[in-house]
Amino acid sequence: MKKIVGWIIRIALLLGLVLGVVKVGFIVRRIFAGLASPSEIKLETKGIYSSFHLDVIKEVFNNMVSSEGIKKFNPDLYYRQISKNVDMVSEVRWNIDASKRGVLEVIGVKPSFSLGDDRVIAENRKIYPRGCFEKYDLSSLRKIVISSSYSCQEISDNFYQFLQRIPPELWDRYTITYEWPTLIKLKDLIKGWEVVLDENNIFDQGKLEQLELVSDEINSRKLFTKRCQNGATSLIFDLRFDRRILVRLQNN
């Protein structure tokens, strides 16, 4: 009988200890949650170049603060909500400083290339109307023309990497038109001639440097003279062949 009573006492003491730990843990969690909760929240934006999207970002933020309150504000939920309304947000950062002020920073995607006269390729490989970057100086971007067959909402990662690899001197001297991987046209802004290449030999600077010599030889030997008299004055250099440069004329 004494043994049974002793076991009951031990179990009671152990149960009390466990309950005490649970209670203390619950109190600690409540204290930590209170310390982690901000007393105020400030919204900051970076890289948002559209007035419309900026208004949407602010509206979603204000609605969440009004409905959830500052103490229960959930930055993860905000990111999910804003991603449904604005597909130009690349990142949402959340920080609480020592003064318990919460800072929510919304960062937008950057434009990378001008696509024709009315669209932009952004760093997330998506294609947007130029109006989405109304506050950005789009004249500073490299400009490319793409075939209508690429009229989609997003380009592939391989294609985006290809555009990034094109050297600056090509962007500066030529208007680049991308039809297919095997058909890329460069319009010389100085000489006026056209160069036809593919994704492989567009980086062959040696061939491009030969065009001046080929053009001078054509002029000195008065090749295509008769056709030039008939109005065909635009030279086309096709560099898609090994150890050869094909030259033809095209009417302007």
Secondary structure, 3 states (H helix, E strand, C coil): CHHHHHHHHHHHHHHHHHHHHHHHHHHHHHHHHHHHCCCEEEEEEECCCCHHHHHHHHHHHHHHHHHHCCCCCCHHHHHHHHHHHCCCEEEEEEEECCCCEEEEEEEECCEEEEECCCEEEECCCEEEEHHHHCCCCHHHCEEEEECHHHCCCECCHHHHHHHHHCCHHHHHHEEEEEEECCEEEEEECCCCCEEEECCCHHHCHHHHHCHHHHHHHHHHCCCCHHHHHCCCCEEEEEEEECCEEEEEEECC
